Amino acid sequence: MVAAEELDFDTTKESWSIYKLEDGTVLKLKPVVGKVSRIIGRYKPDGEPIYAFVMSPVAMVEVPDELKKRE
């Protein structure tokens, strides 16, 4: 455990990373940040503070009709 200060934040942009697979499926992925903390008294070699994040991945899948199982 290390000492950390939780920081409030505003989301200014959440972009999707979009991947088209060779079978025509489209994957849309993005991380959603839930918590940001600055580690107290810890710094990178260049002097920047170190941050810790709690993130959740969000995924969407668009599958072509021809790949869907028919009942």
MOPAC internal coordinates of N, CA, C and O (Angstrom, degrees):
PM7 1SCF
backbone

  N    0.0000 0     0.00 0     0.00 0    0    0    0
  C    1.4458 1     0.00 0     0.00 0    1    0    0
  C    1.5223 1   109.62 1     0.00 0    2    1    0
  O    1.2310 1   121.26 1   -39.62 1    3    2    1
  N    1.3145 1   115.19 1   140.38 1    3    2    1
  C    1.4655 1   121.24 1   176.14 1    5    3    2
  C    1.5226 1   107.98 1  -128.15 1    6    5    3
  O    1.2310 1   120.84 1   -24.48 1    7    6    5
  N    1.3080 1   116.01 1   155.52 1    7    6    5
  C    1.4615 1   120.76 1   177.36 1    9    7    6
  C    1.5243 1   109.05 1   -75.81 1   10    9    7
  O    1.2310 1   121.25 1   -45.20 1   11   10    9
  N    1.3194 1   115.21 1   134.80 1   11   10    9
  C    1.4613 1   120.18 1  -179.29 1   13   11   10
  C    1.5215 1   109.74 1  -145.46 1   14   13   11
  O    1.2310 1   121.55 1   -28.34 1   15   14   13
  N    1.3122 1   114.65 1   151.66 1   15   14   13
  C    1.4665 1   121.88 1   177.23 1   17   15   14
  C    1.5188 1   108.05 1  -108.32 1   18   17   15
  O    1.2310 1   120.32 1   -61.22 1   19   18   17
  N    1.3426 1   116.99 1   118.78 1   19   18   17
  C    1.4559 1   120.32 1   177.06 1   21   19   18
  C    1.5223 1   109.06 1   -73.10 1   22   21   19
  O    1.2310 1   120.88 1   -44.66 1   23   22   21
  N    1.3244 1   115.93 1   135.34 1   23   22   21
  C    1.4607 1   121.82 1  -176.93 1   25   23   22
  C    1.5234 1   110.55 1  -113.26 1   26   25   23
  O    1.2310 1   120.73 1   -43.82 1   27   26   25
  N    1.3276 1   116.20 1   136.18 1   27   26   25
  C    1.4621 1   120.72 1   170.77 1   29   27   26
  C    1.5171 1   108.31 1   -73.33 1   30   29   27
  O    1.2310 1   120.61 1   -27.13 1   31   30   29
  N    1.3262 1   116.45 1   152.87 1   31   30   29
  C    1.4648 1   119.50 1   178.45 1   33   31   30
  C    1.5172 1   110.23 1  -152.48 1   34   33   31
  O    1.2310 1   121.28 1   -21.96 1   35   34   33
  N    1.3177 1   115.16 1   158.04 1   35   34   33
  C    1.4578 1   123.20 1   172.96 1   37   35   34
  C    1.5167 1   107.71 1  -112.50 1   38   37   35
  O    1.2310 1   120.20 1   -42.27 1   39   38   37
  N    1.3098 1   117.22 1   137.73 1   39   38   37
  C    1.4540 1   121.45 1   175.90 1   41   39   38
  C    1.5191 1   107.81 1   -80.10 1   42   41   39
  O    1.2310 1   120.29 1   -60.25 1   43   42   41
  N    1.3232 1   117.06 1   119.75 1   43   42   41
  C    1.4645 1   120.51 1   179.64 1   45   43   42
  C    1.5250 1   112.13 1  -100.37 1   46   45   43
  O    1.2310 1   120.56 1   158.08 1   47   46   45
  N    1.3448 1   116.54 1   -21.92 1   47   46   45
  C    1.4605 1   119.81 1   177.61 1   49   47   46
  C    1.5225 1   108.52 1  -166.61 1   50   49   47
  O    1.2310 1   120.23 1   -45.04 1   51   50   49
  N    1.3240 1   117.17 1   134.96 1   51   50   49
  C    1.4574 1   122.66 1   173.13 1   53   51   50
  C    1.5244 1   106.91 1  -128.32 1   54   53   51
  O    1.2310 1   120.90 1   -72.54 1   55   54   53
  N    1.2936 1   115.88 1   107.46 1   55   54   53
  C    1.4582 1   120.52 1  -177.06 1   57   55   54
  C    1.5196 1   111.16 1  -102.67 1   58   57   55
  O    1.2310 1   121.10 1   -29.48 1   59   58   57
  N    1.3216 1   115.51 1   150.52 1   59   58   57
  C    1.4537 1   122.58 1   175.47 1   61   59   58
  C    1.5195 1   109.63 1   -91.27 1   62   61   59
  O    1.2310 1   120.57 1   -36.60 1   63   62   61
  N    1.3273 1   116.51 1   143.40 1   63   62   61
  C    1.4581 1   122.39 1   165.37 1   65   63   62
  C    1.5227 1   104.76 1   -96.11 1   66   65   63
  O    1.2310 1   120.31 1   -53.61 1   67   66   65
  N    1.3184 1   117.01 1   126.39 1   67   66   65
  C    1.4606 1   121.20 1  -173.94 1   69   67   66
  C    1.5220 1   109.22 1  -117.62 1   70   69   67
  O    1.2310 1   121.22 1   -49.95 1   71   70   69
  N    1.3451 1   115.26 1   130.05 1   71   70   69
  C    1.4598 1   122.21 1  -178.47 1   73   71   70
  C    1.5187 1   109.02 1  -126.19 1   74   73   71
  O    1.2310 1   120.46 1   -51.34 1   75   74   73
  N    1.3312 1   116.73 1   128.66 1   75   74   73
  C    1.4614 1   120.86 1   175.44 1   77   75   74
  C    1.5184 1   107.62 1  -103.13 1   78   77   75
  O    1.2310 1   120.85 1   -60.60 1   79   78   77
  N    1.3304 1   115.97 1   119.40 1   79   78   77
  C    1.4542 1   121.63 1  -179.22 1   81   79   78
  C    1.5202 1   110.69 1   -82.77 1   82   81   79
  O    1.2310 1   120.69 1   -18.58 1   83   82   81
  N    1.3172 1   116.29 1   161.42 1   83   82   81
  C    1.4634 1   120.17 1  -176.39 1   85   83   82
  C    1.5218 1   112.33 1   -63.43 1   86   85   83
  O    1.2310 1   119.15 1   158.33 1   87   86   85
  N    1.3564 1   119.22 1   -21.67 1   87   86   85
  C    1.4636 1   121.05 1   178.42 1   89   87   86
  C    1.5279 1   112.57 1   -87.57 1   90   89   87
  O    1.2310 1   120.21 1  -174.81 1   91   90   89
  N    1.3407 1   117.20 1     5.19 1   91   90   89
  C    1.4596 1   121.53 1   178.28 1   93   91   90
  C    1.5218 1   114.11 1    93.93 1   94   93   91
  O    1.2310 1   119.97 1   172.55 1   95   94   93
  N    1.3245 1   117.67 1    -7.45 1   95   94   93
  C    1.4636 1   121.54 1   177.60 1   97   95   94
  C    1.5277 1   109.44 1   -69.10 1   98   97   95
  O    1.2310 1   120.54 1   -38.89 1   99   98   97
  N    1.3211 1   116.58 1   141.11 1   99   98   97
  C    1.4646 1   121.99 1   177.39 1  101   99   98
  C    1.5258 1   108.56 1  -113.94 1  102  101   99
  O    1.2310 1   120.96 1   -55.47 1  103  102  101
  N    1.3311 1   115.77 1   124.53 1  103  102  101
  C    1.4620 1   121.83 1   175.44 1  105  103  102
  C    1.5138 1   108.48 1  -103.56 1  106  105  103
  O    1.2310 1   120.66 1   -47.20 1  107  106  105
  N    1.3177 1   116.34 1   132.80 1  107  106  105
  C    1.4578 1   121.73 1   175.30 1  109  107  106
  C    1.5210 1   106.79 1  -121.20 1  110  109  107
  O    1.2310 1   120.63 1   -57.13 1  111  110  109
  N    1.3377 1   116.41 1   122.87 1  111  110  109
  C    1.4570 1   122.16 1  -175.25 1  113  111  110
  C    1.5211 1   110.83 1  -131.26 1  114  113  111
  O    1.2310 1   121.12 1   -36.75 1  115  114  113
  N    1.3387 1   115.46 1   143.25 1  115  114  113
  C    1.4641 1   119.11 1   172.13 1  117  115  114
  C    1.5209 1   109.38 1  -156.98 1  118  117  115
  O    1.2310 1   120.59 1   -33.91 1  119  118  117
  N    1.3243 1   116.49 1   146.09 1  119  118  117
  C    1.4566 1   119.68 1   173.22 1  121  119  118
  C    1.5349 1   109.36 1   -87.54 1  122  121  119
  O    1.2310 1   120.53 1   -39.25 1  123  122  121
  N    1.3080 1   116.59 1   140.75 1  123  122  121
  C    1.4599 1   121.42 1   175.96 1  125  123  122
  C    1.5298 1   106.83 1  -116.07 1  126  125  123
  O    1.2310 1   120.59 1   -59.87 1  127  126  125
  N    1.3277 1   116.47 1   120.13 1  127  126  125
  C    1.4575 1   122.09 1  -177.46 1  129  127  126
  C    1.5203 1   109.60 1   -82.27 1  130  129  127
  O    1.2310 1   120.78 1   -51.03 1  131  130  129
  N    1.3273 1   116.10 1   128.97 1  131  130  129
  C    1.4511 1   120.94 1   178.93 1  133  131  130
  C    1.5178 1   113.10 1  -105.80 1  134  133  131
  O    1.2310 1   120.51 1   153.84 1  135  134  133
  N    1.3322 1   116.63 1   -26.16 1  135  134  133
  C    1.4640 1   120.20 1  -176.31 1  137  135  134
  C    1.5232 1   108.90 1  -154.37 1  138  137  135
  O    1.2310 1   120.83 1   -39.87 1  139  138  137
  N    1.3286 1   116.02 1   140.13 1  139  138  137
  C    1.4664 1   121.99 1   176.51 1  141  139  138
  C    1.5302 1   107.85 1  -129.95 1  142  141  139
  O    1.2310 1   121.09 1   -47.37 1  143  142  141
  N    1.3218 1   115.52 1   132.63 1  143  142  141
  C    1.4670 1   120.64 1   177.62 1  145  143  142
  C    1.5211 1   109.44 1  -132.50 1  146  145  143
  O    1.2310 1   120.94 1   -35.81 1  147  146  145
  N    1.3181 1   115.80 1   144.19 1  147  146  145
  C    1.4656 1   121.41 1   173.61 1  149  147  146
  C    1.5172 1   107.31 1  -101.00 1  150  149  147
  O    1.2310 1   120.57 1   -52.53 1  151  150  149
  N    1.3270 1   116.51 1   127.47 1  151  150  149
  C    1.4506 1   121.61 1  -179.26 1  153  151  150
  C    1.5330 1   108.11 1   -73.11 1  154  153  151
  O    1.2310 1   120.58 1   -54.35 1  155  154  153
  N    1.2996 1   116.49 1   125.65 1  155  154  153
  C    1.4655 1   121.61 1  -175.92 1  157  155  154
  C    1.5302 1   110.20 1   -75.71 1  158  157  155
  O    1.2310 1   121.31 1   -53.44 1  159  158  157
  N    1.3394 1   115.10 1   126.56 1  159  158  157
  C    1.4583 1   121.44 1   174.78 1  161  159  158
  C    1.5181 1   115.66 1    77.07 1  162  161  159
  O    1.2310 1   119.69 1  -170.30 1  163  162  161
  N    1.3446 1   118.20 1     9.70 1  163  162  161
  C    1.4659 1   121.23 1   179.74 1  165  163  162
  C    1.5292 1   108.77 1  -117.50 1  166  165  163
  O    1.2310 1   120.99 1   -44.12 1  167  166  165
  N    1.3443 1   115.71 1   135.88 1  167  166  165
  C    1.4593 1   120.85 1  -176.85 1  169  167  166
  C    1.5224 1   110.09 1  -139.99 1  170  169  167
  O    1.2310 1   120.80 1   -27.97 1  171  170  169
  N    1.3383 1   116.07 1   152.03 1  171  170  169
  C    1.4598 1   121.87 1   172.94 1  173  171  170
  C    1.5286 1   108.08 1   -73.08 1  174  173  171
  O    1.2310 1   120.15 1   -13.36 1  175  174  173
  N    1.3349 1   117.33 1   166.64 1  175  174  173
  C    1.4654 1   119.75 1   179.18 1  177  175  174
  C    1.5310 1   113.78 1   -57.12 1  178  177  175
  O    1.2310 1   120.30 1   152.26 1  179  178  177
  N    1.3493 1   117.02 1   -27.74 1  179  178  177
  C    1.4676 1   119.27 1  -179.71 1  181  179  178
  C    1.5306 1   112.66 1   -85.49 1  182  181  179
  O    1.2310 1   120.36 1  -177.02 1  183  182  181
  N    1.3471 1   116.92 1     2.98 1  183  182  181
  C    1.4631 1   120.56 1   176.94 1  185  183  182
  C    1.5153 1   114.98 1    95.80 1  186  185  183
  O    1.2310 1   119.71 1   172.38 1  187  186  185
  N    1.3312 1   118.16 1    -7.62 1  187  186  185
  C    1.4651 1   120.28 1   179.08 1  189  187  186
  C    1.5242 1   110.24 1   -72.11 1  190  189  187
  O    1.2310 1   120.24 1   -37.44 1  191  190  189
  N    1.3408 1   117.14 1   142.56 1  191  190  189
  C    1.4583 1   119.23 1   176.45 1  193  191  190
  C    1.5323 1   110.89 1   -67.31 1  194  193  191
  O    1.2310 1   120.81 1   -21.21 1  195  194  193
  N    1.3184 1   116.06 1   158.79 1  195  194  193
  C    1.4578 1   121.41 1   178.59 1  197  195  194
  C    1.5264 1   108.69 1   -99.28 1  198  197  195
  O    1.2310 1   120.82 1   -45.59 1  199  198  197
  N    1.3207 1   116.03 1   134.41 1  199  198  197
  C    1.4592 1   122.74 1  -179.33 1  201  199  198
  C    1.5247 1   109.75 1  -114.53 1  202  201  199
  O    1.2310 1   120.98 1   -29.33 1  203  202  201
  N    1.3215 1   115.73 1   150.67 1  203  202  201
  C    1.4596 1   122.72 1   173.10 1  205  203  202
  C    1.5220 1   107.71 1  -120.34 1  206  205  203
  O    1.2310 1   120.74 1   -35.47 1  207  206  205
  N    1.3299 1   116.19 1   144.53 1  207  206  205
  C    1.4561 1   121.47 1  -175.58 1  209  207  206
  C    1.5192 1   110.59 1  -128.36 1  210  209  207
  O    1.2310 1   121.06 1   -33.44 1  211  210  209
  N    1.3156 1   115.57 1   146.56 1  211  210  209
  C    1.4615 1   121.69 1   166.48 1  213  211  210
  C    1.5188 1   104.97 1  -112.20 1  214  213  211
  O    1.2310 1   121.01 1   -60.94 1  215  214  213
  N    1.3430 1   115.68 1   119.06 1  215  214  213
  C    1.4612 1   120.18 1  -177.58 1  217  215  214
  C    1.5208 1   110.14 1  -129.54 1  218  217  215
  O    1.2310 1   121.29 1   -28.24 1  219  218  217
  N    1.3190 1   115.14 1   151.76 1  219  218  217
  C    1.4616 1   122.16 1   174.39 1  221  219  218
  C    1.5146 1   108.10 1  -122.37 1  222  221  219
  O    1.2310 1   120.27 1   -47.00 1  223  222  221
  N    1.3219 1   117.09 1   133.00 1  223  222  221
  C    1.4608 1   118.62 1   176.70 1  225  223  222
  C    1.5303 1   110.39 1   -79.50 1  226  225  223
  O    1.2310 1   120.97 1   -37.81 1  227  226  225
  N    1.3147 1   115.75 1   142.19 1  227  226  225
  C    1.4589 1   122.08 1   173.97 1  229  227  226
  C    1.5166 1   106.64 1  -119.76 1  230  229  227
  O    1.2310 1   120.46 1   -46.88 1  231  230  229
  N    1.3291 1   116.73 1   133.12 1  231  230  229
  C    1.4592 1   120.72 1  -177.75 1  233  231  230
  C    1.5219 1   110.42 1  -132.72 1  234  233  231
  O    1.2310 1   121.35 1   -37.07 1  235  234  233
  N    1.3140 1   115.03 1   142.93 1  235  234  233
  C    1.4617 1   122.67 1   172.36 1  237  235  234
  C    1.5183 1   106.84 1  -130.17 1  238  237  235
  O    1.2310 1   120.61 1   -38.48 1  239  238  237
  N    1.3195 1   116.43 1   141.52 1  239  238  237
  C    1.4607 1   121.37 1   179.32 1  241  239  238
  C    1.5143 1   108.30 1  -126.88 1  242  241  239
  O    1.2310 1   120.68 1   -50.88 1  243  242  241
  N    1.3362 1   116.31 1   129.12 1  243  242  241
  C    1.4611 1   122.40 1   174.75 1  245  243  242
  C    1.5262 1   107.11 1  -112.57 1  246  245  243
  O    1.2310 1   120.94 1   -68.45 1  247  246  245
  N    1.3269 1   115.81 1   111.55 1  247  246  245
  C    1.4563 1   121.45 1  -175.62 1  249  247  246
  C    1.5324 1   109.28 1  -104.06 1  250  249  247
  O    1.2310 1   119.85 1   -47.32 1  251  250  249
  N    1.3426 1   117.88 1   132.68 1  251  250  249
  C    1.4687 1   119.91 1   176.69 1  253  251  250
  C    1.5336 1   110.72 1   -60.57 1  254  253  251
  O    1.2310 1   120.45 1   -33.46 1  255  254  253
  N    1.3112 1   116.75 1   146.54 1  255  254  253
  C    1.4682 1   121.74 1  -178.61 1  257  255  254
  C    1.5230 1   112.41 1   -54.83 1  258  257  255
  O    1.2310 1   119.88 1   143.01 1  259  258  257
  N    1.3302 1   117.84 1   -36.99 1  259  258  257
  C    1.4669 1   120.31 1  -176.36 1  261  259  258
  C    1.5372 1   113.04 1   -68.10 1  262  261  259
  O    1.2310 1   119.68 1   166.33 1  263  262  261
  N    1.3208 1   118.22 1   -13.67 1  263  262  261
  C    1.4659 1   121.19 1   177.39 1  265  263  262
  C    1.5314 1   112.57 1   -94.38 1  266  265  263
  O    1.2310 1   120.59 1   168.82 1  267  266  265
  N    1.3145 1   116.47 1   -11.18 1  267  266  265
  C    1.4580 1   120.18 1  -178.02 1  269  267  266
  C    1.5262 1   111.04 1   -78.87 1  270  269  267
  O    1.2310 1   120.74 1   -39.22 1  271  270  269
  N    1.3304 1   116.18 1   140.78 1  271  270  269
  C    1.4538 1   122.31 1   179.58 1  273  271  270
  C    1.5300 1   108.86 1   -74.77 1  274  273  271
  O    1.2310 1   121.36 1   -46.40 1  275  274  273
  N    1.3064 1   115.00 1   133.60 1  275  274  273
  C    1.4791 1   121.10 1   177.24 1  277  275  274
  C    1.5157 1   108.55 1   -96.11 1  278  277  275
  O    1.2310 1   120.35 1   -41.23 1  279  278  277
  N    1.2971 1   116.94 1   138.77 1  279  278  277
  C    1.4756 1   121.19 1   179.56 1  281  279  278
  C    1.5103 1   111.08 1   -77.86 1  282  281  279
  O    1.2310 1   120.10 1   180.00 1  283  282  281

